[in-house]
């Protein structure tokens, strides 16, 4: 599943959420390399996140809104951390 996420350089970038197969280990660079071999450059995800399961709606579909909301919260947490670190001089 892919969604658009805020990006400081591009304005918006692609983030892929991946469910590795049972017992399978994937690396972010493997996913991006696979995509680069098969997709146009502008379609290759900039970010990859591995999940153990997708959030689902009440009808069983992947809940893209929840993925996007979780992404926004993660971005807010990252910015808060960076601002806190800067304020403390780290």
PDB file with one MODEL, atoms N, CA, C and O in Angstrom:
MODEL        1
ATOM      1  N   UNK A   1       0.857  -1.157   0.000  1.00  0.00           N
ATOM      2  CA  UNK A   1       0.000   0.000   0.000  1.00  0.00           C
ATOM      3  C   UNK A   1       0.906   1.222   0.000  1.00  0.00           C
ATOM      4  O   UNK A   1       1.891   1.265   0.736  1.00  0.00           O
ATOM      5  N   UNK A   2       0.581   2.205  -0.812  1.00  0.00           N
ATOM      6  CA  UNK A   2       1.357   3.442  -0.849  1.00  0.00           C
ATOM      7  C   UNK A   2       0.451   4.625  -0.563  1.00  0.00           C
ATOM      8  O   UNK A   2      -0.730   4.626  -0.908  1.00  0.00           O
ATOM      9  N   UNK A   3       1.039   5.642   0.083  1.00  0.00           N
ATOM     10  CA  UNK A   3       0.335   6.896   0.330  1.00  0.00           C
ATOM     11  C   UNK A   3       1.310   8.033   0.081  1.00  0.00           C
ATOM     12  O   UNK A   3       2.524   7.830   0.050  1.00  0.00           O
ATOM     13  N   UNK A   4       0.768   9.232  -0.096  1.00  0.00           N
ATOM     14  CA  UNK A   4       1.588  10.429  -0.176  1.00  0.00           C
ATOM     15  C   UNK A   4       1.845  10.950   1.223  1.00  0.00           C
ATOM     16  O   UNK A   4       0.943  10.970   2.060  1.00  0.00           O
ATOM     17  N   UNK A   5       3.088  11.377   1.479  1.00  0.00           N
ATOM     18  CA  UNK A   5       3.456  11.917   2.787  1.00  0.00           C
ATOM     19  C   UNK A   5       4.182  13.249   2.582  1.00  0.00           C
ATOM     20  O   UNK A   5       4.805  13.465   1.542  1.00  0.00           O
ATOM     21  N   UNK A   6       4.102  14.141   3.575  1.00  0.00           N
ATOM     22  CA  UNK A   6       4.816  15.412   3.459  1.00  0.00           C
ATOM     23  C   UNK A   6       6.320  15.188   3.318  1.00  0.00           C
ATOM     24  O   UNK A   6       6.889  14.292   3.942  1.00  0.00           O
ATOM     25  N   UNK A   7       6.944  16.006   2.498  1.00  0.00           N
ATOM     26  CA  UNK A   7       8.382  15.915   2.294  1.00  0.00           C
ATOM     27  C   UNK A   7       8.931  17.330   2.175  1.00  0.00           C
ATOM     28  O   UNK A   7       8.433  18.131   1.383  1.00  0.00           O
ATOM     29  N   UNK A   8       9.960  17.637   2.965  1.00  0.00           N
ATOM     30  CA  UNK A   8      10.522  18.985   2.978  1.00  0.00           C
ATOM     31  C   UNK A   8      11.072  19.404   1.619  1.00  0.00           C
ATOM     32  O   UNK A   8      10.960  20.572   1.245  1.00  0.00           O
ATOM     33  N   UNK A   9      11.654  18.490   0.891  1.00  0.00           N
ATOM     34  CA  UNK A   9      12.266  18.814  -0.400  1.00  0.00           C
ATOM     35  C   UNK A   9      11.250  18.809  -1.543  1.00  0.00           C
ATOM     36  O   UNK A   9      11.215  19.740  -2.348  1.00  0.00           O
ATOM     37  N   UNK A  10      10.441  17.783  -1.613  1.00  0.00           N
ATOM     38  CA  UNK A  10       9.529  17.601  -2.737  1.00  0.00           C
ATOM     39  C   UNK A  10       8.120  18.147  -2.499  1.00  0.00           C
ATOM     40  O   UNK A  10       7.348  18.301  -3.446  1.00  0.00           O
ATOM     41  N   UNK A  11       7.784  18.436  -1.253  1.00  0.00           N
ATOM     42  CA  UNK A  11       6.420  18.827  -0.914  1.00  0.00           C
ATOM     43  C   UNK A  11       5.610  17.612  -0.509  1.00  0.00           C
ATOM     44  O   UNK A  11       4.948  17.595   0.529  1.00  0.00           O
ATOM     45  N   UNK A  12       5.678  16.597  -1.353  1.00  0.00           N
ATOM     46  CA  UNK A  12       5.024  15.327  -1.048  1.00  0.00           C
ATOM     47  C   UNK A  12       5.836  14.208  -1.696  1.00  0.00           C
ATOM     48  O   UNK A  12       6.350  14.350  -2.805  1.00  0.00           O
ATOM     49  N   UNK A  13       5.937  13.094  -0.976  1.00  0.00           N
ATOM     50  CA  UNK A  13       6.695  11.941  -1.467  1.00  0.00           C
ATOM     51  C   UNK A  13       5.861  10.685  -1.261  1.00  0.00           C
ATOM     52  O   UNK A  13       4.848  10.702  -0.561  1.00  0.00           O
ATOM     53  N   UNK A  14       6.295   9.609  -1.874  1.00  0.00           N
ATOM     54  CA  UNK A  14       5.586   8.330  -1.768  1.00  0.00           C
ATOM     55  C   UNK A  14       6.177   7.514  -0.629  1.00  0.00           C
ATOM     56  O   UNK A  14       7.395   7.401  -0.492  1.00  0.00           O
ATOM     57  N   UNK A  15       5.291   6.947   0.184  1.00  0.00           N
ATOM     58  CA  UNK A  15       5.699   6.023   1.235  1.00  0.00           C
ATOM     59  C   UNK A  15       4.972   4.713   1.000  1.00  0.00           C
ATOM     60  O   UNK A  15       3.755   4.686   0.820  1.00  0.00           O
ATOM     61  N   UNK A  16       5.734   3.626   1.004  1.00  0.00           N
ATOM     62  CA  UNK A  16       5.170   2.291   0.826  1.00  0.00           C
ATOM     63  C   UNK A  16       5.112   1.581   2.164  1.00  0.00           C
ATOM     64  O   UNK A  16       6.077   1.591   2.928  1.00  0.00           O
ATOM     65  N   UNK A  17       3.985   0.972   2.437  1.00  0.00           N
ATOM     66  CA  UNK A  17       3.816   0.123   3.616  1.00  0.00           C
ATOM     67  C   UNK A  17       3.814  -1.315   3.116  1.00  0.00           C
ATOM     68  O   UNK A  17       3.009  -1.683   2.261  1.00  0.00           O
ATOM     69  N   UNK A  18       4.715  -2.120   3.649  1.00  0.00           N
ATOM     70  CA  UNK A  18       4.948  -3.476   3.154  1.00  0.00           C
ATOM     71  C   UNK A  18       4.668  -4.494   4.246  1.00  0.00           C
ATOM     72  O   UNK A  18       5.047  -4.302   5.402  1.00  0.00           O
ATOM     73  N   UNK A  19       4.001  -5.581   3.868  1.00  0.00           N
ATOM     74  CA  UNK A  19       3.834  -6.744   4.737  1.00  0.00           C
ATOM     75  C   UNK A  19       4.723  -7.847   4.179  1.00  0.00           C
ATOM     76  O   UNK A  19       4.362  -8.483   3.189  1.00  0.00           O
ATOM     77  N   UNK A  20       5.885  -8.089   4.800  1.00  0.00           N
ATOM     78  CA  UNK A  20       6.729  -9.183   4.295  1.00  0.00           C
ATOM     79  C   UNK A  20       6.004 -10.519   4.463  1.00  0.00           C
ATOM     80  O   UNK A  20       5.219 -10.693   5.396  1.00  0.00           O
ATOM     81  N   UNK A  21       6.265 -11.436   3.579  1.00  0.00           N
ATOM     82  CA  UNK A  21       5.673 -12.763   3.693  1.00  0.00           C
ATOM     83  C   UNK A  21       6.110 -13.443   4.982  1.00  0.00           C
ATOM     84  O   UNK A  21       7.124 -13.071   5.573  1.00  0.00           O
ATOM     85  N   UNK A  22       5.357 -14.425   5.409  1.00  0.00           N
ATOM     86  CA  UNK A  22       5.650 -15.145   6.656  1.00  0.00           C
ATOM     87  C   UNK A  22       7.074 -15.678   6.653  1.00  0.00           C
ATOM     88  O   UNK A  22       7.469 -16.413   5.748  1.00  0.00           O
ATOM     89  N   UNK A  23       7.839 -15.305   7.667  1.00  0.00           N
ATOM     90  CA  UNK A  23       9.207 -15.774   7.794  1.00  0.00           C
ATOM     91  C   UNK A  23      10.190 -15.119   6.844  1.00  0.00           C
ATOM     92  O   UNK A  23      11.346 -15.536   6.769  1.00  0.00           O
ATOM     93  N   UNK A  24       9.756 -14.105   6.119  1.00  0.00           N
ATOM     94  CA  UNK A  24      10.609 -13.451   5.133  1.00  0.00           C
ATOM     95  C   UNK A  24      11.117 -12.136   5.677  1.00  0.00           C
ATOM     96  O   UNK A  24      10.379 -11.396   6.328  1.00  0.00           O
ATOM     97  N   UNK A  25      12.373 -11.845   5.411  1.00  0.00           N
ATOM     98  CA  UNK A  25      12.972 -10.585   5.826  1.00  0.00           C
ATOM     99  C   UNK A  25      13.300  -9.766   4.592  1.00  0.00           C
ATOM    100  O   UNK A  25      13.940 -10.252   3.660  1.00  0.00           O
ATOM    101  N   UNK A  26      12.857  -8.529   4.596  1.00  0.00           N
ATOM    102  CA  UNK A  26      13.158  -7.597   3.514  1.00  0.00           C
ATOM    103  C   UNK A  26      13.845  -6.375   4.096  1.00  0.00           C
ATOM    104  O   UNK A  26      13.633  -6.022   5.256  1.00  0.00           O
ATOM    105  N   UNK A  27      14.660  -5.742   3.288  1.00  0.00           N
ATOM    106  CA  UNK A  27      15.291  -4.494   3.662  1.00  0.00           C
ATOM    107  C   UNK A  27      14.704  -3.367   2.817  1.00  0.00           C
ATOM    108  O   UNK A  27      14.257  -3.587   1.691  1.00  0.00           O
ATOM    109  N   UNK A  28      14.713  -2.171   3.371  1.00  0.00           N
ATOM    110  CA  UNK A  28      14.194  -1.011   2.645  1.00  0.00           C
ATOM    111  C   UNK A  28      14.870  -0.866   1.287  1.00  0.00           C
ATOM    112  O   UNK A  28      14.204  -0.607   0.284  1.00  0.00           O
ATOM    113  N   UNK A  29      16.192  -1.032   1.254  1.00  0.00           N
ATOM    114  CA  UNK A  29      16.911  -0.857  -0.015  1.00  0.00           C
ATOM    115  C   UNK A  29      16.509  -1.926  -1.043  1.00  0.00           C
ATOM    116  O   UNK A  29      16.553  -1.658  -2.244  1.00  0.00           O
ATOM    117  N   UNK A  30      16.121  -3.120  -0.601  1.00  0.00           N
ATOM    118  CA  UNK A  30      15.651  -4.149  -1.533  1.00  0.00           C
ATOM    119  C   UNK A  30      14.335  -3.723  -2.179  1.00  0.00           C
ATOM    120  O   UNK A  30      14.149  -3.878  -3.386  1.00  0.00           O
ATOM    121  N   UNK A  31      13.432  -3.188  -1.374  1.00  0.00           N
ATOM    122  CA  UNK A  31      12.132  -2.759  -1.889  1.00  0.00           C
ATOM    123  C   UNK A  31      12.323  -1.616  -2.878  1.00  0.00           C
ATOM    124  O   UNK A  31      11.750  -1.630  -3.968  1.00  0.00           O
ATOM    125  N   UNK A  32      13.129  -0.626  -2.499  1.00  0.00           N
ATOM    126  CA  UNK A  32      13.357   0.518  -3.381  1.00  0.00           C
ATOM    127  C   UNK A  32      14.059   0.069  -4.662  1.00  0.00           C
ATOM    128  O   UNK A  32      13.705   0.530  -5.747  1.00  0.00           O
ATOM    129  N   UNK A  33      15.038  -0.814  -4.556  1.00  0.00           N
ATOM    130  CA  UNK A  33      15.722  -1.328  -5.742  1.00  0.00           C
ATOM    131  C   UNK A  33      14.776  -2.069  -6.668  1.00  0.00           C
ATOM    132  O   UNK A  33      14.831  -1.896  -7.886  1.00  0.00           O
ATOM    133  N   UNK A  34      13.906  -2.893  -6.097  1.00  0.00           N
ATOM    134  CA  UNK A  34      12.905  -3.616  -6.883  1.00  0.00           C
ATOM    135  C   UNK A  34      12.013  -2.627  -7.634  1.00  0.00           C
ATOM    136  O   UNK A  34      11.735  -2.803  -8.821  1.00  0.00           O
ATOM    137  N   UNK A  35      11.575  -1.602  -6.936  1.00  0.00           N
ATOM    138  CA  UNK A  35      10.712  -0.590  -7.564  1.00  0.00           C
ATOM    139  C   UNK A  35      11.456   0.181  -8.651  1.00  0.00           C
ATOM    140  O   UNK A  35      10.893   0.469  -9.707  1.00  0.00           O
ATOM    141  N   UNK A  36      12.716   0.514  -8.394  1.00  0.00           N
ATOM    142  CA  UNK A  36      13.497   1.264  -9.388  1.00  0.00           C
ATOM    143  C   UNK A  36      13.679   0.470 -10.677  1.00  0.00           C
ATOM    144  O   UNK A  36      13.745   1.047 -11.762  1.00  0.00           O
ATOM    145  N   UNK A  37      13.759  -0.854 -10.557  1.00  0.00           N
ATOM    146  CA  UNK A  37      13.914  -1.704 -11.734  1.00  0.00           C
ATOM    147  C   UNK A  37      12.635  -1.797 -12.562  1.00  0.00           C
ATOM    148  O   UNK A  37      12.690  -2.120 -13.749  1.00  0.00           O
ATOM    149  N   UNK A  38      11.475  -1.515 -11.944  1.00  0.00           N
ATOM    150  CA  UNK A  38      10.203  -1.781 -12.614  1.00  0.00           C
ATOM    151  C   UNK A  38       9.304  -0.561 -12.819  1.00  0.00           C
ATOM    152  O   UNK A  38       8.352  -0.613 -13.599  1.00  0.00           O
ATOM    153  N   UNK A  39       9.605   0.534 -12.122  1.00  0.00           N
ATOM    154  CA  UNK A  39       8.728   1.704 -12.172  1.00  0.00           C
ATOM    155  C   UNK A  39       9.472   2.931 -12.681  1.00  0.00           C
ATOM    156  O   UNK A  39      10.701   2.989 -12.650  1.00  0.00           O
ATOM    157  N   UNK A  40       8.709   3.901 -13.146  1.00  0.00           N
ATOM    158  CA  UNK A  40       9.286   5.191 -13.501  1.00  0.00           C
ATOM    159  C   UNK A  40       9.824   5.835 -12.228  1.00  0.00           C
ATOM    160  O   UNK A  40       9.320   5.568 -11.137  1.00  0.00           O
ATOM    161  N   UNK A  41      10.836   6.674 -12.358  1.00  0.00           N
ATOM    162  CA  UNK A  41      11.501   7.270 -11.203  1.00  0.00           C
ATOM    163  C   UNK A  41      10.516   7.957 -10.248  1.00  0.00           C
ATOM    164  O   UNK A  41      10.608   7.804  -9.030  1.00  0.00           O
ATOM    165  N   UNK A  42       9.576   8.715 -10.819  1.00  0.00           N
ATOM    166  CA  UNK A  42       8.652   9.474  -9.971  1.00  0.00           C
ATOM    167  C   UNK A  42       7.669   8.578  -9.215  1.00  0.00           C
ATOM    168  O   UNK A  42       6.963   9.055  -8.327  1.00  0.00           O
ATOM    169  N   UNK A  43       7.614   7.298  -9.551  1.00  0.00           N
ATOM    170  CA  UNK A  43       6.709   6.364  -8.883  1.00  0.00           C
ATOM    171  C   UNK A  43       7.397   5.539  -7.788  1.00  0.00           C
ATOM    172  O   UNK A  43       6.735   4.801  -7.059  1.00  0.00           O
ATOM    173  N   UNK A  44       8.710   5.665  -7.673  1.00  0.00           N
ATOM    174  CA  UNK A  44       9.477   4.888  -6.692  1.00  0.00           C
ATOM    175  C   UNK A  44       9.278   5.513  -5.308  1.00  0.00           C
ATOM    176  O   UNK A  44       9.445   6.722  -5.151  1.00  0.00           O
ATOM    177  N   UNK A  45       8.923   4.705  -4.306  1.00  0.00           N
ATOM    178  CA  UNK A  45       8.745   5.271  -2.966  1.00  0.00           C
ATOM    179  C   UNK A  45      10.056   5.814  -2.403  1.00  0.00           C
ATOM    180  O   UNK A  45      11.124   5.232  -2.588  1.00  0.00           O
ATOM    181  N   UNK A  46       9.941   6.941  -1.714  1.00  0.00           N
ATOM    182  CA  UNK A  46      11.092   7.516  -1.033  1.00  0.00           C
ATOM    183  C   UNK A  46      11.262   6.883   0.349  1.00  0.00           C
ATOM    184  O   UNK A  46      12.371   6.777   0.871  1.00  0.00           O
ATOM    185  N   UNK A  47      10.131   6.466   0.924  1.00  0.00           N
ATOM    186  CA  UNK A  47      10.128   5.878   2.256  1.00  0.00           C
ATOM    187  C   UNK A  47       9.455   4.511   2.212  1.00  0.00           C
ATOM    188  O   UNK A  47       8.541   4.276   1.422  1.00  0.00           O
ATOM    189  N   UNK A  48       9.924   3.617   3.074  1.00  0.00           N
ATOM    190  CA  UNK A  48       9.343   2.275   3.180  1.00  0.00           C
ATOM    191  C   UNK A  48       9.181   1.956   4.662  1.00  0.00           C
ATOM    192  O   UNK A  48      10.092   2.179   5.459  1.00  0.00           O
ATOM    193  N   UNK A  49       8.018   1.436   5.018  1.00  0.00           N
ATOM    194  CA  UNK A  49       7.782   0.992   6.394  1.00  0.00           C
ATOM    195  C   UNK A  49       7.220  -0.417   6.345  1.00  0.00           C
ATOM    196  O   UNK A  49       6.313  -0.711   5.567  1.00  0.00           O
ATOM    197  N   UNK A  50       7.769  -1.285   7.185  1.00  0.00           N
ATOM    198  CA  UNK A  50       7.312  -2.664   7.256  1.00  0.00           C
ATOM    199  C   UNK A  50       6.329  -2.798   8.401  1.00  0.00           C
ATOM    200  O   UNK A  50       6.580  -2.323   9.509  1.00  0.00           O
ATOM    201  N   UNK A  51       5.207  -3.449   8.129  1.00  0.00           N
ATOM    202  CA  UNK A  51       4.165  -3.658   9.132  1.00  0.00           C
ATOM    203  C   UNK A  51       3.913  -5.148   9.308  1.00  0.00           C
ATOM    204  O   UNK A  51       4.164  -5.949   8.408  1.00  0.00           O
ATOM    205  N   UNK A  52       3.413  -5.501  10.484  1.00  0.00           N
ATOM    206  CA  UNK A  52       3.031  -6.897  10.703  1.00  0.00           C
ATOM    207  C   UNK A  52       1.607  -7.148  10.222  1.00  0.00           C
ATOM    208  O   UNK A  52       1.229  -8.283   9.933  1.00  0.00           O
ATOM    209  N   UNK A  53       0.818  -6.067  10.141  1.00  0.00           N
ATOM    210  CA  UNK A  53      -0.537  -6.156   9.585  1.00  0.00           C
ATOM    211  C   UNK A  53      -0.993  -4.757   9.210  1.00  0.00           C
ATOM    212  O   UNK A  53      -0.515  -3.766   9.761  1.00  0.00           O
ATOM    213  N   UNK A  54      -1.921  -4.689   8.268  1.00  0.00           N
ATOM    214  CA  UNK A  54      -2.494  -3.409   7.872  1.00  0.00           C
ATOM    215  C   UNK A  54      -3.688  -3.095   8.764  1.00  0.00           C
ATOM    216  O   UNK A  54      -4.427  -3.997   9.158  1.00  0.00           O
ATOM    217  N   UNK A  55      -3.878  -1.812   9.083  1.00  0.00           N
ATOM    218  CA  UNK A  55      -5.129  -1.455   9.751  1.00  0.00           C
ATOM    219  C   UNK A  55      -6.278  -1.676   8.771  1.00  0.00           C
ATOM    220  O   UNK A  55      -6.129  -1.436   7.572  1.00  0.00           O
ATOM    221  N   UNK A  56      -7.393  -2.120   9.267  1.00  0.00           N
ATOM    222  CA  UNK A  56      -8.543  -2.441   8.411  1.00  0.00           C
ATOM    223  C   UNK A  56      -9.767  -1.627   8.804  1.00  0.00           C
ATOM    224  O   UNK A  56      -9.941  -1.246   9.961  1.00  0.00           O
ATOM    225  N   UNK A  57     -10.601  -1.375   7.815  1.00  0.00           N
ATOM    226  CA  UNK A  57     -11.886  -0.739   8.069  1.00  0.00           C
ATOM    227  C   UNK A  57     -12.861  -1.798   8.566  1.00  0.00           C
ATOM    228  O   UNK A  57     -12.523  -2.980   8.626  1.00  0.00           O
ATOM    229  N   UNK A  58     -14.058  -1.377   8.918  1.00  0.00           N
ATOM    230  CA  UNK A  58     -15.063  -2.339   9.389  1.00  0.00           C
ATOM    231  C   UNK A  58     -15.478  -3.313   8.291  1.00  0.00           C
ATOM    232  O   UNK A  58     -16.023  -4.378   8.579  1.00  0.00           O
ATOM    233  N   UNK A  59     -15.223  -2.952   7.034  1.00  0.00           N
ATOM    234  CA  UNK A  59     -15.563  -3.850   5.926  1.00  0.00           C
ATOM    235  C   UNK A  59     -14.375  -4.719   5.496  1.00  0.00           C
ATOM    236  O   UNK A  59     -14.477  -5.486   4.539  1.00  0.00           O
ATOM    237  N   UNK A  60     -13.248  -4.594   6.210  1.00  0.00           N
ATOM    238  CA  UNK A  60     -12.096  -5.439   5.919  1.00  0.00           C
ATOM    239  C   UNK A  60     -11.110  -4.877   4.921  1.00  0.00           C
ATOM    240  O   UNK A  60     -10.114  -5.532   4.614  1.00  0.00           O
ATOM    241  N   UNK A  61     -11.355  -3.670   4.398  1.00  0.00           N
ATOM    242  CA  UNK A  61     -10.414  -3.058   3.458  1.00  0.00           C
ATOM    243  C   UNK A  61      -9.268  -2.405   4.224  1.00  0.00           C
ATOM    244  O   UNK A  61      -9.406  -2.068   5.400  1.00  0.00           O
ATOM    245  N   UNK A  62      -8.131  -2.229   3.542  1.00  0.00           N
ATOM    246  CA  UNK A  62      -7.007  -1.538   4.162  1.00  0.00           C
ATOM    247  C   UNK A  62      -7.438  -0.107   4.469  1.00  0.00           C
ATOM    248  O   UNK A  62      -7.966   0.588   3.601  1.00  0.00           O
ATOM    249  N   UNK A  63      -7.213   0.327   5.699  1.00  0.00           N
ATOM    250  CA  UNK A  63      -7.614   1.664   6.144  1.00  0.00           C
ATOM    251  C   UNK A  63      -6.496   2.662   5.834  1.00  0.00           C
ATOM    252  O   UNK A  63      -5.624   2.916   6.664  1.00  0.00           O
ATOM    253  N   UNK A  64      -6.540   3.216   4.633  1.00  0.00           N
ATOM    254  CA  UNK A  64      -5.515   4.167   4.195  1.00  0.00           C
ATOM    255  C   UNK A  64      -5.535   5.441   5.032  1.00  0.00           C
ATOM    256  O   UNK A  64      -4.491   6.048   5.274  1.00  0.00           O
ATOM    257  N   UNK A  65      -6.720   5.843   5.470  1.00  0.00           N
ATOM    258  CA  UNK A  65      -6.814   7.046   6.309  1.00  0.00           C
ATOM    259  C   UNK A  65      -6.060   6.842   7.617  1.00  0.00           C
ATOM    260  O   UNK A  65      -5.374   7.749   8.088  1.00  0.00           O
ATOM    261  N   UNK A  66      -6.185   5.667   8.198  1.00  0.00           N
ATOM    262  CA  UNK A  66      -5.478   5.381   9.450  1.00  0.00           C
ATOM    263  C   UNK A  66      -3.967   5.358   9.214  1.00  0.00           C
ATOM    264  O   UNK A  66      -3.203   5.863  10.036  1.00  0.00           O
ATOM    265  N   UNK A  67      -3.534   4.774   8.094  1.00  0.00           N
ATOM    266  CA  UNK A  67      -2.106   4.794   7.769  1.00  0.00           C
ATOM    267  C   UNK A  67      -1.614   6.233   7.659  1.00  0.00           C
ATOM    268  O   UNK A  67      -0.557   6.575   8.188  1.00  0.00           O
ATOM    269  N   UNK A  68      -2.385   7.075   6.970  1.00  0.00           N
ATOM    270  CA  UNK A  68      -1.993   8.475   6.800  1.00  0.00           C
ATOM    271  C   UNK A  68      -1.998   9.215   8.138  1.00  0.00           C
ATOM    272  O   UNK A  68      -1.103  10.017   8.405  1.00  0.00           O
ATOM    273  N   UNK A  69      -3.003   8.951   8.981  1.00  0.00           N
ATOM    274  CA  UNK A  69      -3.066   9.604  10.285  1.00  0.00           C
ATOM    275  C   UNK A  69      -1.887   9.177  11.158  1.00  0.00           C
ATOM    276  O   UNK A  69      -1.298  10.010  11.847  1.00  0.00           O
ATOM    277  N   UNK A  70      -1.537   7.898  11.138  1.00  0.00           N
ATOM    278  CA  UNK A  70      -0.380   7.420  11.896  1.00  0.00           C
ATOM    279  C   UNK A  70       0.900   8.066  11.387  1.00  0.00           C
ATOM    280  O   UNK A  70       1.787   8.406  12.170  1.00  0.00           O
ATOM    281  N   UNK A  71       0.992   8.234  10.066  1.00  0.00           N
ATOM    282  CA  UNK A  71       2.159   8.873   9.472  1.00  0.00           C
ATOM    283  C   UNK A  71       2.252  10.324   9.931  1.00  0.00           C
ATOM    284  O   UNK A  71       3.339  10.798  10.263  1.00  0.00           O
ATOM    285  N   UNK A  72       1.137  11.029   9.954  1.00  0.00           N
ATOM    286  CA  UNK A  72       1.130  12.426  10.390  1.00  0.00           C
ATOM    287  C   UNK A  72       1.558  12.532  11.847  1.00  0.00           C
ATOM    288  O   UNK A  72       2.313  13.435  12.206  1.00  0.00           O
ATOM    289  N   UNK A  73       1.083  11.616  12.691  1.00  0.00           N
ATOM    290  CA  UNK A  73       1.469  11.629  14.106  1.00  0.00           C
ATOM    291  C   UNK A  73       2.955  11.357  14.247  1.00  0.00           C
ATOM    292  O   UNK A  73       3.623  12.014  15.046  1.00  0.00           O
ATOM    293  N   UNK A  74       3.491  10.405  13.492  1.00  0.00           N
ATOM    294  CA  UNK A  74       4.925  10.110  13.537  1.00  0.00           C
ATOM    295  C   UNK A  74       5.737  11.336  13.117  1.00  0.00           C
ATOM    296  O   UNK A  74       6.775  11.632  13.709  1.00  0.00           O
ATOM    297  N   UNK A  75       5.261  12.045  12.095  1.00  0.00           N
ATOM    298  CA  UNK A  75       5.947  13.252  11.615  1.00  0.00           C
ATOM    299  C   UNK A  75       5.915  14.344  12.684  1.00  0.00           C
ATOM    300  O   UNK A  75       6.919  15.022  12.900  1.00  0.00           O
ATOM    301  N   UNK A  76       4.781  14.520  13.351  1.00  0.00           N
ATOM    302  CA  UNK A  76       4.677  15.509  14.430  1.00  0.00           C
ATOM    303  C   UNK A  76       5.622  15.150  15.570  1.00  0.00           C
ATOM    304  O   UNK A  76       6.304  16.024  16.106  1.00  0.00           O
ATOM    305  N   UNK A  77       5.670  13.873  15.947  1.00  0.00           N
ATOM    306  CA  UNK A  77       6.573  13.431  17.009  1.00  0.00           C
ATOM    307  C   UNK A  77       8.030  13.701  16.640  1.00  0.00           C
ATOM    308  O   UNK A  77       8.820  14.128  17.483  1.00  0.00           O
ATOM    309  N   UNK A  78       8.385  13.450  15.371  1.00  0.00           N
ATOM    310  CA  UNK A  78       9.762  13.682  14.910  1.00  0.00           C
ATOM    311  C   UNK A  78      10.109  15.163  14.992  1.00  0.00           C
ATOM    312  O   UNK A  78      11.192  15.522  15.455  1.00  0.00           O
ATOM    313  N   UNK A  79       9.197  16.025  14.545  1.00  0.00           N
ATOM    314  CA  UNK A  79       9.448  17.471  14.596  1.00  0.00           C
ATOM    315  C   UNK A  79       9.551  17.967  16.032  1.00  0.00           C
ATOM    316  O   UNK A  79      10.409  18.793  16.344  1.00  0.00           O
ATOM    317  N   UNK A  80       8.677  17.465  16.914  1.00  0.00           N
ATOM    318  CA  UNK A  80       8.746  17.844  18.330  1.00  0.00           C
ATOM    319  C   UNK A  80      10.093  17.452  18.916  1.00  0.00           C
ATOM    320  O   UNK A  80      10.699  18.231  19.651  1.00  0.00           O
ATOM    321  N   UNK A  81      10.564  16.257  18.599  1.00  0.00           N
ATOM    322  CA  UNK A  81      11.848  15.777  19.097  1.00  0.00           C
ATOM    323  C   UNK A  81      12.979  16.664  18.588  1.00  0.00           C
ATOM    324  O   UNK A  81      13.867  17.043  19.351  1.00  0.00           O
ATOM    325  N   UNK A  82      12.946  16.995  17.289  1.00  0.00           N
ATOM    326  CA  UNK A  82      13.996  17.830  16.711  1.00  0.00           C
ATOM    327  C   UNK A  82      13.996  19.214  17.348  1.00  0.00           C
ATOM    328  O   UNK A  82      15.060  19.745  17.666  1.00  0.00           O
ATOM    329  N   UNK A  83      12.816  19.808  17.538  1.00  0.00           N
ATOM    330  CA  UNK A  83      12.741  21.130  18.152  1.00  0.00           C
ATOM    331  C   UNK A  83      13.237  21.087  19.591  1.00  0.00           C
ATOM    332  O   UNK A  83      13.925  22.005  20.037  1.00  0.00           O
ATOM    333  N   UNK A  84      12.895  20.036  20.316  1.00  0.00           N
ATOM    334  CA  UNK A  84      13.343  19.874  21.695  1.00  0.00           C
ATOM    335  C   UNK A  84      14.863  19.736  21.743  1.00  0.00           C
ATOM    336  O   UNK A  84      15.518  20.329  22.601  1.00  0.00           O
ATOM    337  N   UNK A  85      15.418  18.956  20.824  1.00  0.00           N
ATOM    338  CA  UNK A  85      16.873  18.760  20.783  1.00  0.00           C
ATOM    339  C   UNK A  85      17.584  20.056  20.451  1.00  0.00           C
ATOM    340  O   UNK A  85      18.625  20.355  21.037  1.00  0.00           O
ATOM    341  N   UNK A  86      17.045  20.831  19.522  1.00  0.00           N
ATOM    342  CA  UNK A  86      17.650  22.101  19.150  1.00  0.00           C
ATOM    343  C   UNK A  86      17.602  23.062  20.327  1.00  0.00           C
ATOM    344  O   UNK A  86      18.577  23.757  20.612  1.00  0.00           O
ATOM    345  N   UNK A  87      16.457  23.098  21.014  1.00  0.00           N
ATOM    346  CA  UNK A  87      16.297  23.994  22.166  1.00  0.00           C
ATOM    347  C   UNK A  87      17.296  23.667  23.269  1.00  0.00           C
ATOM    348  O   UNK A  87      17.756  24.568  23.971  1.00  0.00           O
ATOM    349  N   UNK A  88      17.639  22.382  23.431  1.00  0.00           N
ATOM    350  CA  UNK A  88      18.583  21.969  24.456  1.00  0.00           C
ATOM    351  C   UNK A  88      20.031  22.054  23.989  1.00  0.00           C
ATOM    352  O   UNK A  88      20.961  21.839  24.767  1.00  0.00           O
ATOM    353  N   UNK A  89      20.212  22.372  22.699  1.00  0.00           N
ATOM    354  CA  UNK A  89      21.558  22.508  22.170  1.00  0.00           C
ATOM    355  C   UNK A  89      22.226  21.217  21.762  1.00  0.00           C
ATOM    356  O   UNK A  89      23.454  21.145  21.719  1.00  0.00           O
ATOM    357  N   UNK A  90      21.438  20.183  21.458  1.00  0.00           N
ATOM    358  CA  UNK A  90      21.997  18.886  21.027  1.00  0.00           C
ATOM    359  C   UNK A  90      22.117  18.840  19.533  1.00  0.00           C
ATOM    360  O   UNK A  90      22.564  17.836  18.980  1.00  0.00           O
TER     361      UNK A  90
ENDMDL
END
